[in-house]
Amino acid sequence: MRKIDLIVLHCSATRETQEYTPKQLERDHKARGFVRAGYNYYIRRSGEIVPMRPIEQVPAHVRGHNRSSIGICYEGGLDAAGGFRDTRTEGQKESILILLKLLIIRFPGSRICGHRDLGARKACPCFNAEEEYAGL
C-alpha cells in the first residue's frame, strides 16, 4: 500500500442543471489520455459514493501530489449559467463528510484540502475544503 498523507477535493466543473455520470467522467478522462478516471471517488448529486480508481493505485488528479494522495470529486461546481459556485447537495455534503471521516481513520494525519489549495489556478472545488474540514 502506498503512503497517503493528502486527501484532495475536486468538483467536476459541470452545471448544477447537468447530469454528469461516472461513465461520462470515465470517458472524458480516457479521452484526455488517462487509463481510467483520475479520481478515487466520485460523489453524485444524490450523495451516492462511486469508487472510481482503487486507493492502491496512484490517482491522476493533481500534478505533483498524486503519489501520496486520494482524489475525491463531486458532481457539479457550476451554477446554471456556468459560473463557479458551491452546488453541493445535502446528500453530497453528508457523503463527503462520511467518506472523509473513514479515510482519516484509515490514513490518520492526512491533510484535507481542495485542488485550489495546491497551487492550481482554478476555483475547484468551489468552496474552501481546507477550512470546512479542518476539525476532522
C-alpha positions as CSV (number, residue, x, y, z in Angstrom):
1,M,0.0,0.0,0.0
2,R,1.3,3.5,-0.8
3,K,1.7,6.1,1.8
4,I,-1.3,8.5,1.9
5,D,-1.0,12.0,3.6
6,L,-3.2,14.1,1.4
7,I,-6.9,14.0,0.5
8,V,-7.9,16.4,-2.2
9,L,-11.5,17.5,-3.1
10,H,-12.5,18.5,-6.6
11,C,-15.6,19.4,-8.5
12,S,-16.5,18.0,-11.9
13,A,-17.0,21.6,-13.2
14,T,-20.4,20.8,-14.6
15,R,-23.5,22.9,-14.3
16,E,-25.9,22.1,-11.5
17,T,-28.6,21.6,-14.1
18,Q,-26.5,19.0,-16.0
19,E,-26.2,15.3,-15.1
20,Y,-22.6,14.0,-15.3
21,T,-22.5,10.3,-14.8
22,P,-19.5,8.2,-13.7
23,K,-19.5,6.7,-17.1
24,Q,-19.2,10.2,-18.7
25,L,-16.4,11.1,-16.3
26,E,-14.5,7.9,-17.1
27,R,-15.0,8.5,-20.9
28,D,-13.8,12.1,-20.6
29,H,-10.7,11.2,-18.6
30,K,-9.8,8.4,-21.1
31,A,-10.2,11.0,-23.9
32,R,-7.6,13.1,-22.2
33,G,-5.1,10.2,-22.2
34,F,-5.7,8.6,-18.8
35,V,-6.1,4.9,-18.4
36,R,-9.2,5.4,-16.3
37,A,-10.9,8.2,-14.3
38,G,-8.2,10.0,-12.3
39,Y,-10.2,10.3,-9.0
40,N,-10.5,7.6,-6.4
41,Y,-14.1,8.5,-5.6
42,Y,-17.0,10.4,-7.3
43,I,-19.9,11.8,-5.3
44,R,-23.2,12.0,-7.3
45,R,-25.8,14.7,-6.6
46,S,-27.8,12.0,-4.9
47,G,-25.0,11.5,-2.4
48,E,-24.1,8.1,-3.9
49,I,-20.3,7.5,-3.4
50,V,-18.9,5.8,-6.6
51,P,-15.5,4.2,-6.3
52,M,-13.5,5.1,-9.4
53,R,-9.9,4.2,-9.1
54,P,-8.7,1.8,-6.3
55,I,-6.8,3.5,-3.5
56,E,-3.9,1.2,-4.0
57,Q,-3.4,2.8,-7.5
58,V,-1.9,6.2,-7.8
59,P,-4.6,8.6,-8.9
60,A,-4.2,11.3,-11.6
61,H,-5.9,14.3,-10.2
62,V,-3.4,16.9,-9.1
63,R,0.0,17.3,-10.7
64,G,2.9,16.8,-8.3
65,H,0.7,15.3,-5.5
66,N,-0.7,12.1,-6.9
67,R,1.7,9.6,-5.3
68,S,0.6,10.3,-1.7
69,S,-3.0,11.5,-2.2
70,I,-6.6,10.4,-2.6
71,G,-8.8,12.3,-5.0
72,I,-12.5,12.9,-4.4
73,C,-14.6,14.6,-7.0
74,Y,-18.2,15.8,-6.5
75,E,-20.7,16.2,-9.4
76,G,-21.2,19.9,-10.0
77,G,-19.4,23.1,-9.2
78,L,-21.0,25.4,-11.7
79,D,-24.3,27.3,-11.5
80,A,-26.9,27.1,-14.2
81,A,-25.2,29.9,-16.1
82,G,-21.7,28.2,-15.9
83,G,-20.3,30.4,-13.1
84,F,-18.3,28.9,-10.2
85,R,-20.5,28.1,-7.2
86,D,-20.7,25.6,-4.4
87,T,-23.5,23.4,-5.8
88,R,-23.2,20.5,-3.3
89,T,-26.5,19.0,-2.3
90,E,-27.2,18.0,1.2
91,G,-26.7,14.4,0.1
92,Q,-23.3,15.2,-1.3
93,K,-22.2,17.1,1.8
94,E,-23.2,14.2,4.1
95,S,-21.5,11.6,1.9
96,I,-18.3,13.7,1.6
97,L,-18.2,14.1,5.4
98,I,-18.7,10.3,5.9
99,L,-16.1,9.4,3.3
100,L,-13.6,11.9,4.8
101,K,-14.1,10.5,8.3
102,L,-13.5,7.0,7.1
103,L,-10.4,8.0,5.2
104,I,-9.0,9.9,8.2
105,I,-9.4,6.8,10.3
106,R,-7.5,4.8,7.8
107,F,-4.9,7.5,7.0
108,P,-4.5,9.5,10.2
109,G,-2.9,12.9,10.0
110,S,-3.7,13.3,6.3
111,R,-4.3,16.9,5.2
112,I,-7.7,17.6,3.6
113,C,-7.8,20.4,1.1
114,G,-9.2,21.5,-2.2
115,H,-7.5,21.3,-5.6
116,R,-7.2,25.1,-5.5
117,D,-5.1,24.9,-2.3
118,L,-2.3,23.1,-4.1
119,G,-1.3,25.9,-6.5
120,A,-3.9,25.2,-9.1
121,R,-5.2,28.3,-10.8
122,K,-8.7,27.0,-10.5
123,A,-11.7,27.7,-8.2
124,C,-12.0,23.9,-7.8
125,P,-13.8,22.7,-5.7
126,C,-15.8,26.0,-5.5
127,F,-15.7,26.0,-1.6
128,N,-13.0,26.2,1.0
129,A,-12.4,22.5,1.7
130,E,-9.4,23.0,3.9
131,E,-11.4,25.4,6.2
132,E,-14.6,23.3,6.2
133,Y,-13.0,20.1,7.2
134,A,-10.2,21.5,9.5
135,G,-11.8,19.8,12.5
136,L,-11.5,16.2,11.2
